Amino acid sequence: MSLVTLLFVGKAGTKYFTVAVSLERYIAICHPFKVQFWLSKNRMVIYTGAVVGLALILATIRCIIQLTFENVELRIYAAVILHVIPLSSVIFLNLQIYFGVGLLN
């Protein structure tokens, strides 16, 4: 695994772990009675493994696209998957938390 691939793994991993933390906070705040079921230790290990696996897959694909293809469309798809989807997910989950807490007060 090259240094460039590790760089892409780190970038993808931090973005999708941020999404995972936002999802965990959303479940804990907006659905407190489902926390014991959805956020058990075994499930958290599975979620963490899924995020690491997703980061490895996305980073490998991104590295291959970056280093071998000159096609702009592939780079746009990679940018959407690596940047737009995590950002919009975090925004959506945080807005759900904000409005969920706002309705309780």
PALOKE-164786 format. One record per residue (C-alpha): residue number from 1; chain; x, y, z. Coordinates in Angstrom, 2 decimals. Each point is the difference from the previous one (the first is absolute). Example, Ala and Ser with C-alpha at 12.3 -4.5 7.8 and 13.67 -1.06 7.14 Angstrom:
REM PALOKE-164786
n, chain, east, north, up
1, A, 12.30, -4.50, 7.80
2, A, 1.37, 3.44, -0.66
END
This chain:
REM PALOKE-164786
n, chain, east, north, up
1, A, 0.00, 0.00, 0.00
2, A, 1.53, 3.29, -1.05
3, A, 0.15, 3.20, 1.99
4, A, -2.57, 1.61, -2.31
5, A, -2.47, -2.80, 0.73
6, A, 0.54, 0.44, 3.74
7, A, -0.64, 3.71, -0.41
8, A, -3.29, -0.72, -1.75
9, A, -0.94, -2.57, 2.68
10, A, 0.58, 2.62, 2.68
11, A, -2.08, 2.59, -1.81
12, A, -2.90, -2.34, -0.70
13, A, 0.19, -1.52, 3.48
14, A, -0.20, 3.29, 1.84
15, A, -2.97, 1.17, -2.08
16, A, -2.00, -3.19, 0.41
17, A, 0.89, -0.33, 3.70
18, A, -1.39, 3.52, 0.43
19, A, -3.21, -1.22, -1.65
20, A, -0.04, -3.03, 2.33
21, A, 0.41, 2.21, 3.08
22, A, -2.78, 2.29, -1.24
23, A, -2.25, -3.02, -0.51
24, A, 0.82, -1.25, 3.49
25, A, -0.83, 3.41, 1.49
26, A, -3.23, 0.14, -2.01
27, A, -1.14, -3.38, 1.34
28, A, 1.03, 0.86, 3.57
29, A, -1.75, 3.37, 0.02
30, A, -3.05, -0.45, -2.22
31, A, -0.75, -3.67, 0.75
32, A, 1.18, -0.55, 3.60
33, A, -2.09, -3.15, 0.50
34, A, 1.71, -1.74, -2.94
35, A, 3.54, 0.68, 1.21
36, A, 0.42, -3.32, 1.80
37, A, -0.98, -1.90, -3.14
38, A, 1.80, 2.00, -2.71
39, A, 3.12, 1.02, 1.91
40, A, 1.07, -3.16, 1.79
41, A, 3.72, -0.86, 0.19
42, A, -0.28, -2.76, -2.59
43, A, -1.83, 2.25, -2.45
44, A, 2.55, 2.79, 0.51
45, A, 2.81, -2.41, -0.89
46, A, -1.92, -0.98, -3.13
47, A, -0.63, 3.66, -0.89
48, A, 3.66, 0.87, 0.52
49, A, 1.11, -2.90, -2.17
50, A, -2.47, 1.04, -2.69
51, A, 1.30, 3.58, 0.01
52, A, 3.62, -1.17, -0.20
53, A, -0.88, -2.40, -2.83
54, A, -1.92, 2.73, -1.83
55, A, 2.92, 2.38, 0.41
56, A, 2.44, -2.58, -1.37
57, A, -2.21, -0.77, -2.99
58, A, -0.72, 3.64, -0.81
59, A, 3.63, 1.01, 0.44
60, A, 1.22, -2.78, -2.25
61, A, -2.50, 0.95, -2.69
62, A, 0.87, 3.68, 0.37
63, A, 3.72, -0.77, -0.24
64, A, -0.50, -2.07, -3.15
65, A, -2.10, 2.76, -1.58
66, A, 2.47, 2.70, 1.00
67, A, 3.08, -1.79, -1.24
68, A, -1.23, -1.73, -3.16
69, A, -2.93, 1.84, -1.55
70, A, -0.15, 3.45, -1.52
71, A, -3.79, -0.20, -0.31
72, A, -1.55, 3.00, 1.73
73, A, -3.34, -1.76, 0.53
74, A, 1.60, -2.72, 2.12
75, A, 1.70, 2.63, 2.11
76, A, -3.32, 1.80, 0.49
77, A, -1.66, -3.26, 1.14
78, A, 2.87, -0.62, 2.40
79, A, -0.33, 3.54, 1.38
80, A, -3.73, -0.49, 0.56
81, A, 0.54, -3.29, 1.82
82, A, 2.91, 1.25, 2.10
83, A, -1.14, 3.56, 0.73
84, A, -3.63, 0.83, -0.79
85, A, -1.68, -3.09, 1.47
86, A, 1.76, 0.19, 3.39
87, A, -0.50, 3.75, 0.28
88, A, -3.69, -0.15, -0.88
89, A, -0.48, -2.94, 2.40
90, A, 1.58, 1.89, 2.89
91, A, -2.06, 3.11, -0.77
92, A, -3.22, -2.04, -0.21
93, A, 0.65, -1.88, 3.26
94, A, 0.96, 3.15, 1.89
95, A, -3.09, 1.81, -1.25
96, A, -2.12, -2.94, 1.13
97, A, 1.61, 0.22, 3.44
98, A, -0.49, 3.76, 0.13
99, A, -3.67, -0.14, -0.95
100, A, -0.59, -3.08, 2.20
101, A, 1.40, 1.76, 3.03
102, A, -1.82, 3.20, -0.91
103, A, -3.35, -1.78, -0.02
104, A, 0.64, -1.40, 3.48
105, A, 0.50, 3.43, 1.59
END
